[in-house]
Amino acid sequence: VQVAWSDVSVVLGNRTVLEGFDLSVTGGSWLVVIGPNGAGKTSLMRTLAGTLPYTGTVRIGDDDASGIQNRERARRLAVVPQHPVIPPGIGVFDYALLGRSPHQGLRFSASEMDRSRTLEVLQRLELDDFVDRSVDTLSGGERQRVVVARALVQDTPILVLDEPTSFLDLGHQLEVLELIAELRTERSLTVVSTLHDLAVVGQFADRIAVLDGGRLITHGTPAEVITPGIIADHWGVHAHTEVDEDGSVTVTVRRRQST
């Protein structure tokens, strides 16, 4: 399912946080939006999720997103926000199971298939040992994986992920991203995400967009976008990049010289 922004702007208070954003994402591709802190990445994700007012047009498939009701939107895209709201005291299994609710009636009653699907995702994220635990008792990284699990359980054609690995150690970062990559291939998912680790971005994205100051700076393949010049211009650091045979990019950041 294709996603597109056309001349999208966001103003918060008297500050423009996103200005004239134009970009389309081909169905089945993985777009990663990168940029320094305060670039407007989260605001962009929220325009797609429907949780932030904007001007311009956001399209999900052939439809203007502004005309899609919340329940229908939840059948089309699953969201991992940067700061998820988790009901106090809810258990890990029950929270992940909430991902099935858009596919049920108004009185959500989980079927055996819903429960089986939920357990399958928890197992793939190595969370099955936590099913009887309260989410409140988990570490930040464990909680983050449960939030990702809930989104994957939702089984939507589009995933919107705002820093889905921000609290995870390197091993669990790769575990989550590799599972998303697997599911994207299996189900032809469209993935739109923000990530802050340039070394990871270059291994998973097939398209990258750079935001800075609320504006789209450039977009393209990892090899086209993750370059020493762009990293220096927008992150203020020196880096070495190497393009692998499969088109992924390896980034090595150089230590700043002391003065």
N, C-alpha and C positions, 0 to 999 in steps of 0.2 A: 504494500500500500504506500503510495507516494505521499510525501508531506511537503508543503511549500509555504514560504513567507513572502509577501509582496508589500514593500514599503511599510514595514511594521516599525512603529515607534512606541516607546513607553516613557511616560513622564511620572515621576514620583515626587510629590511636593512641587518644588520649582526646579527640579533637576531632571534632565533628560538622560535616562540610563540606557536607552536603546534608540537608535536613530536610523530610519530608512533602511531597515534590514531586508534584503532580497536574497533568497536562496531556495532551491528546490532539492529534495532528497529523493533519489530514485528508490522505488520499492525494492526491498531486499538488501539494501546497502546499509553500511554502518557509518554514520557521520559522527565525528567527535568534534565538539566545539572547545577550543582552547583559548587562553588569553590570561594576562596577569590579573591579580585580584582587582575587583571592582570594574571589570571589563564589560559586564552586562550578561554574562553567561547564564546565571540563574534566572534572570528576568526573561531571557529568550526561552528557556525551558518552560517557564510558567505560562508564557503566551500559548504554547502548544498544549499544556495541561489544562488550560482554561481557568487558571487561578489568579490571573493578573489582567487588568484592563489594558487595552492597547488600541492604537489606531492602525489602519491598514488592513490587510487580509491574511488570515492563516487558513490554509486548506488542508484537510485530512482526506486523502483520496480525492474524489470529485466534489466534495462538499465544503462549503464555507464553515469553518469550525464554530463561528459565532451562532450558527443555527442548529448545532448539535446539542441535544439535551444531555445532562450529566450521565444518566444511566447508559445511553447509547455510546457516549464518548468512552465510558469505562469498558465497553465491550470492544472498542477499537484500539485503545491504548492503555497500557499500564504504566504507572509513574512511580519512580523512586525519588522522592524529594530529598533535598539536603537535610531538612529538619522535619522528619516525619512525626505525626501525632499518633501516639500509641496508647490505646485505652489502658488506664492503670489496672494492674493486676491480671491482665489477660495472659493466657498461656501461649507458649510458642506455637503449638499446633493450631489452636483456635485463631490466633492472629494470622498465620499463613493461610488458613482456610477461608478467611475473609476475602481472599482473592477470587474465590468462586462466586461471590454474591452477585456480581453483575449478570451472571448467566442464569440466575434463579428468579423466582417470582418475588413479589413484595415481601412475603413472609418467607425469608430464607430458611430452607431446611436442607441441610447438606445430604447428598446422596452418597452411596457407597463409592461411586466413581469419583465424586468430589474429594472424599477422604483419601482414596487411593492415590489420586493425582497429587494431593498435598503432601502425602508421605513420600512419594517418589521424589519430588523436588527437594524436600528436606534431607533426604538421604544423599542426593547428588551434591548437596552443599555441606555434607557431613554435619548435619544438625539433628539427625534422628535421635541422638542421645539426649537432646534437650526438649523433646516433645512434651514432657510433663512439667517442665520448668516454667515459671513466670518470666515473661520478657523483662520485667523489672530487675530480675536477679542476674541478668547476663552482662558481660563486659560490653564495651562500646563496639568492638569488632564483631562479637557474636550477634549483638542486636542488629548491626548493619546487615549481616547475612540473612537474618530473619526477614528484614524489610525487603531485601532483594528476592527472597523466596516467595513472599506474598505477591510480588509483582509477576514473577514467573508462573505462579499458580493460576494467575488471571487468564493466561492463554490468549493473549491479544495479538493481532498482527503487527502492532507497533509497541516498542519499548522506549520510554523516555526516562533517562537515568541521569540525575544530577549528582555528580561525584559519588557514584555507587560504591567506591572502594576507599573512601577517605579515611575510615577508621581501621582499615585492615592492614595486617602485616603483609610482607611481599608474597608469601606463599598463598595466603587466602585471597589477595588481590588477583593473582593469576588464576586461582581456582574459580573465582566468580566470573572473571572475564572469559576464561576458556569455556565455561558452561554457557554463557551468553552466546559466544561464537558458535558453539555446537548447535544450540537451539536455533540460531539464525540460519544456519545451513539446513538443518532438518525441516524447518517450517517456513523458510523464506521470509523471516522477520525483517522489518525495518527497525533499525536501532538509531536513536538520536541521544547522544550523551555528552556530558562534560567530564573531563578528566584533567587533573593537574600535573600528573607525572608524564613528562614528555617521552621518557624511555618506554613507558607502557603504551602510550598513544600510538607510537609508530609501529607497534607490533600487532595491533588489532583493527585500527580504523582502515577503511578503504577510501574515505574522503575526510578531509579535515578543513575546518573553517577557523580562522583566527579573528577574534574580537578584541578590540582595544578602544577604550573610551566610548563604548556603546556603538561603535561602527564596525562593519565587516571590513577587515583589512585585505584578506586574500582567502582563497579556498582552492582545493585541489587534492591530488593524491598525497600520501605521506612524503614521497620523494620530492614533490614540488613545493611542499609547505614547510616541512621540518628541515630547515637549512640553517647553517651558522649565522647568516645575515639576519634572518627573521628572528631567531632566538636572541641575538644581540640587541636588535632594535626594540623588541617588545618585552623582554625579560631582563635585559641589562647584564647578561652573562655570556661568557665565551664558551662555545661547545664545539665538539667534533661530531660530525654525523657520517654514518656509513649506510649506504643502501644495499640491502641484501638481495639475493637472486629473486626472491618472491615478492620484492617491492616493499617489504617492511623496512623500517629505518631504525638503526641503533644509534642512541645518543649518549655521548660521554661529556659531562659538564666539567669544565676545567676550574680548578680552585682559583679564587680571586687572589691577586698578589697583594700582600700586606704593604702598607706605606710607612 
